Amino acid sequence: MREVNVGIVGLGNVGSGTLAILAGNADQIALKLGFRLKVTAVCCRSVAHKPIPESLGPVFRTADWREVVAHPDVDIVAELVGGTTVAAEIVEAAIANRKSVVTANKELMAACGPEIWDRAIHAGINVAMEASVAGGIPIHAVLREGISGDRITALYGILNGTCNYILTEIEKRDAPLETVLAEAQQLGYAEADPSADLDGIDARSKLAILAALAFGEKITPSDIFMEGIRRISPLDFRYAHQLGHTIRLICAARQTPEGLILSVRPALIPRSTILAGVQGAYNAVWVKGAYGEDTFYYGRGAGALPTGVAVVSDLMRVAREIRSGSPERVSPFAHERLGKYRPVSVVLQTRGYYLRFRVKDRPGILAGLSGILAAKNISLEAVLQLPTGTKRDLPFVITVEPTYEHAIREAVAQMAQLDFLLEPPLALPMETAL
Amino acid sequence: MREVNVGIVGLGNVGSGTLAILAGNADQIALKLGFRLKVTAVCCRSVAHKPIPESLGPVFRTADWREVVAHPDVDIVAELVGGTTVAAEIVEAAIANRKSVVTANKELMAACGPEIWDRAIHAGINVAMEASVAGGIPIHAVLREGISGDRITALYGILNGTCNYILTEIEKRDAPLETVLAEAQQLGYAEADPSADLDGIDARSKLAILAALAFGEKITPSDIFMEGIRRISPLDFRYAHQLGHTIRLICAARQTPEGLILSVRPALIPRSTILAGVQGAYNAVWVKGAYGEDTFYYGRGAGALPTGVAVVSDLMRVAREIRSGSPERVSPFAHERLGKYRPVSVVLQTRGYYLRFRVKDRPGILAGLSGILAAKNISLEAVLQLPTGTKRDLPFVITVEPTYEHAIREAVAQMAQLDFLLEPPLALPMETAL
């Protein structure tokens, strides 16, 4: 059977990994497909200096992506450029040229996924985006096909490997975030500007895509409550352990009677859960279904080769569909908002919270804080004070019984005015439903 | 768009679960597909007494499966009968009638999967079998699509929920296997004749299917070394814990320089691994890839609804392909043996072993046992004796440094002749590569 031809735009980390797999695993890929997947054209700005595996045979090289998209032999365009400017143009041009698209671009798919899919269906081509979320975990295949018959009620994810690496290093070594971040930057695990990771922006794009697939809703990143990990200190892990918990940046999407609640924020989770065992740069997704109950998926969150596997697996699927001549496409995105949304802050769901304070010690502190909590109808559960700190900088923790997010926020805002606090209280939800 | 019509043969546990989901989740299924999945016909021996959800509308009911397979409206036949006799006839007749097949039948697919697929491709219809292995875990979708671009080097699974339930109950409660088994039978977790579960037969069929998909090899259950869990006692867990390990029935398929090693057997695994955290009737699969590295999948191993999700998800996929008119099929099974096999016993790979003895105490026991080990060139690692047992029935454990399976077997066979042993030694491999 005739081969299917691939054009690759972008030979950075993911592009190079993709090429390495297409070359190194070519025989097994052909065996699984029944035909060969041929790299016909590649594009990157410095294409002359990029090593192309020899076993791929002659490959058309260019620095102009238009030449790949317009190449008459190319059946599938792999957009591995990233970002939302040029990448959007590439995808648009590929669809206009009736070429199927495989992309690793979370930002683009989170922002414009439904529109891109509409155009793709109209053009009769396919779009695949497994690599856009949790590189090594085939969570798209799982949601799109594997458990598509289930009605998903909740999805929890650890979707940012950089944050998870930083948090688990703080935990293991009792080292401050700044130290661990600097090391991660030196090792190449974190960007020079770490905002997209640390502030939760990257994880939020990923959650927007996964929640859209899981719940069949039109979801954009701005629907999602977001809080980063910058304020998490080694001390917080010591207190969390004391409470039998650990801290992770949790992406959560929950179907509740009040609507779909979406959030990316650091949370305390019980150490006994499988999710708490996810260490370093790994990613994981926990799915709860109305029928299939709990399932859990774990793997590398990023990296040239794990993400390359996602790209190549998508290329194989799209190639198989091209060969089978199947013209009809079904968008994994919903075209309208079917559910009702409420931002997490006003939601009528309650849970416990962890409040960590740093104070200048003097009499009346606990009275001041507990007075504010009592006025908001929030019940104290425990007060913890590990033997650390000084009179001038004394940390301690209050945990409270299940209460409303808005009540906690109001209480925290009032507390922040108290003159004995060295910084505003840190409030983290305790995710016991996991 | 016109609906796709499903005929369901078999309304036992899985069949009822499937019907419940098709009825209860009909709207979301239609939303995801863009058309309705209609239950047109059902068949079971006592069909008159089976409750059919009213929301399904009029459904043709029969006690004769031939009427479902031959029904002019039926597009897909769901074979949920089990076994390899009638089920094989149903599948064959469906293919002959050019109807696609969805099956939950591990025995049939492990024994005849490649042949069934050959006929299906010839007839231009589809076969789907997600429900045949690890009910709630979409491991077929993962292997077939999600990580199809990877080259899998090893696959470890906990694939029999009954054994895992029994082992984790023995572990938690320090209760003997007989007690836990009797309870499991009363609760309906274990069959009246528990052989298929306890002896590893069920797990072996599942591993045959998964290994075939993962490695692209033609594998039959008889290729797989098999040992059941009947000899595992509470004592073994106490010793395993002492060694920082636990015991699980591990299905393993490993690519080695000597060939593909396949085994189903109880093994010691480190308690720190995620696999060790799999409790009760849950299943899990750990996959190692040359490119994507480690991925892990976890969920319910059985149950009407979790397995029903697998059946319904398969129905949706097949229905989507029917609607898209894609005629070409690719078998997930290889048609020939490409690799080389060696039974696990002669394999040139080494690992540590746990040897547990029960002896009538007298001088010279350790000398006798260690003499046999020394003669086989096996190095002792540790001797453990917990403060239990009596002079007349004294259990203790020897662990040995990495050695060959055949050496251990020869040593164990010789030891079994020693007059102070109350039963043959129990030898379990220590899976530290996990």
Interface residues (C-beta under 8 A of the other chain):
Chain A: G17 A20 I21 G24 N25 Q28 I29 L31 K32 L33 G34 E130 G136 I137 P138 I139 H140 A141 V142 E145 G146 I147 S148 G149 D150 R151 G216 I274 G277 G289 A290 Y291 G292 E293 D294 T295 F296 Y297 Y298 G299 R300 G303 L305 P306 G308 V309 A310 V311 V312 S313 L315 M316 R317 R320 E321 R323 S324 G325 S326 P327 E328 R329 V330 A334 L338
Chain B: G17 A20 I21 G24 N25 Q28 I29 L31 K32 L33 G34 E130 G136 I137 P138 I139 H140 A141 V142 E145 G146 I147 S148 G149 D150 R151 G216 I274 G277 G289 A290 Y291 G292 E293 D294 T295 F296 Y297 Y298 G299 R300 G303 L305 P306 G308 V309 A310 V311 V312 S313 L315 M316 R317 R320 E321 R323 S324 G325 S326 P327 E328 R329 V330 A334 L338
